[in-house]
């Protein structure tokens, strides 16, 4: 015969089993909740791999791997953006020998209503001339957009005129800040054509130069 004590143990074991099932279901719900939080945070652009959120979630391995792939794509800088940033650094540090890494020798420059071919040698000379006029020249990228083969950037230039400006305006020793809008067309990783608008009137006014 089955004693009352054995019946009570059996019922107790069943209750423990049901309790464990409830805990398992609760953990699954928590894992799904964390998945949703990650997806929402990723969609809003607020998920940063450095915060360790991926490691703290209870996602399945495949879902975690997919999320890591999405994060890598989100945080990697576009090659065109990176190349343009490096090119602007040439203007700031004067390392003109690397111009050919970013522009072709047949690069066509459009400025106002004129256009001309700006070869690498002339391009290097142009950077040197600006830096001789403004030894502390600094160019800052304020905004940059890349769409297929086109790149558009809004730039701010600043510097103190210590040398002749365009070979004819005497040094003033004054500091000036002016802006530029640049649009470039890229082929095979290098810029082959560009459109430029410099706010030279603002620069002239600050330097006290009358063109």
VENGIWO-V78379 format. One record per run of one state. SS is the DSSP state (hx for helix, st for strand, lp for the rest). FROM is the first residue (numbers start at 1). TO is the last residue. Records with the same first field share a line. If there is no record, write none. Layout:
BEGIN
SS: FROM-TO  FROM-TO
END
This chain:
BEGIN
lp: 1-3  44-48  52-52  57-60  76-78  94-95  102-102  112-113  118-119  134-137  148-149  161-164  166-168  170-174  188-189  199-199  208-211
hx: 4-43  49-51  53-56  61-75  79-93  96-101  120-133  200-207
st: 103-111  114-117  138-147  150-160  165-165  169-169  175-187  190-198
END
